[in-house]
Amino acid sequence: MLTSKVVGDKEILADLRKNFPGKIEAKVFDAITDGVNRIRGEAKRRVPVDTGNLLFSLSARAFRDKM
């Protein structure tokens, strides 16, 4: 599993929430979902296929908690 962390993310999110109340979470979630789907698509294009099991096992999900 690949995990990433933005240093200073709490401060950035607090500033964005202050300047764009009620809108930032949806935009961030949409951007993350788009990125996750692009990564999944690229992984599916690059995966070697023998039986297809690995190809069909690739999936991606984004969650809305703790934003």
C-alpha positions as CSV (number, residue, x, y, z in Angstrom):
1,M,0.0,0.0,0.0
2,L,1.3,3.5,-0.9
3,T,0.7,6.3,1.6
4,S,1.7,9.9,1.3
5,K,1.8,12.8,3.8
6,V,2.0,16.5,3.2
7,V,4.1,18.2,5.7
8,G,2.1,21.1,7.2
9,D,-1.1,19.7,6.0
10,K,-3.1,20.7,9.1
11,E,-2.1,24.4,8.7
12,I,-2.8,24.3,5.0
13,L,-6.3,22.8,5.5
14,A,-7.1,25.2,8.3
15,D,-6.2,28.2,6.1
16,L,-8.2,26.8,3.2
17,R,-11.2,26.1,5.4
18,K,-11.0,29.7,6.8
19,N,-10.9,31.2,3.3
20,F,-13.3,28.8,1.5
21,P,-15.8,27.6,4.2
22,G,-17.8,24.5,3.3
23,K,-16.2,24.0,-0.1
24,I,-12.7,22.8,0.3
25,E,-13.4,19.3,1.5
26,A,-15.5,18.4,-1.6
27,K,-12.8,19.9,-4.0
28,V,-10.0,18.1,-2.2
29,F,-11.9,14.8,-2.2
30,D,-12.6,15.2,-5.9
31,A,-9.0,15.9,-6.7
32,I,-7.8,12.9,-4.6
33,T,-10.4,10.6,-6.2
34,D,-9.3,11.8,-9.7
35,G,-5.6,11.1,-8.8
36,V,-6.4,7.7,-7.3
37,N,-8.3,6.7,-10.5
38,R,-5.4,7.9,-12.7
39,I,-2.9,5.9,-10.7
40,R,-5.1,2.8,-10.9
41,G,-5.5,3.2,-14.7
42,E,-1.8,3.6,-15.2
43,A,-1.1,0.6,-13.0
44,K,-3.5,-1.5,-15.1
45,R,-1.8,-0.4,-18.3
46,R,1.6,-1.3,-17.0
47,V,0.9,-4.6,-15.1
48,P,2.2,-7.7,-16.8
49,V,-0.6,-10.1,-17.8
50,D,-0.3,-13.8,-17.6
51,T,-3.6,-15.0,-16.2
52,G,-5.1,-11.6,-15.6
53,N,-5.6,-12.2,-11.9
54,L,-3.3,-9.3,-10.9
55,L,-4.8,-7.0,-13.5
56,F,-8.3,-7.6,-12.2
57,S,-7.3,-7.4,-8.6
58,L,-6.2,-3.8,-8.9
59,S,-8.6,-1.4,-7.3
60,A,-8.6,2.1,-5.8
61,R,-10.7,3.9,-3.1
62,A,-10.7,7.3,-1.6
63,F,-12.2,8.0,1.8
64,R,-13.7,11.2,3.2
65,D,-12.6,10.8,6.8
66,K,-10.2,13.2,8.6
67,M,-10.0,15.9,6.0
